[in-house]
Amino acid sequence: MKIAVANLFVFTLLLAGCDKGLAPPPPAPPGKPFIAGKVIFTGTWPPVDSVKHLVLVLIPGDPPYHVDSLIGQVLNGSVLSVLLNYKNSDTSFRFDKLVDSTRYGYLGVAQQFSDSIFRDWRAVGFWHDTRDSALSFTANIGDSVTDAIVQVNFDSLPWPPFIP
């Protein structure tokens, strides 16, 4: 009788401890959006004294952009940017601080070629499709780009996306 009571007690504990068996865990919440990739440099580099700054920028909204407005946005952090080194063959990048539900219309490299930080800039490369149209994306939770390639060919510069 003691064995039957003990077995009944163990069986009751087992039944009480099971709710749904071996159900899969709930899906992980989607992560914050990001964009990552590589900047590839080709062509003849300009002289070092004409490359004051070389900056990879990720710009919200659609072109055309005004240069003075872009500089202000870089300084206040709404345009994400990374300084690049002179004469790199290629550079990997990742922008993690994207704003959810924001449309980013331009990912490119800008060169400051003279001393005026508010005036002397030109686009030297951008993320584009096979028709040379700038690629854009909207940063939504769970959406990420991992293979953005920004081509910079100093022998064939693109049309500028901004208005001086």
Buried (B, 14 or more C-beta within 10 A) or exposed (E): EEEEEEEEEEEEEEEEEEEEEEEEEEEEEEEEBBBBBEBBBBBEBBEEEEBBBBBBBBBBBEBEBEBEEBBEBBEEEBBBBBEBEEEEEEBEBEBEEBEEEBEBBBBBBBBBBEEEBEEBBBBBBBBBEEEEEBBBBEBEEEBBBEEBBBBBBBEEBBEBBBEE
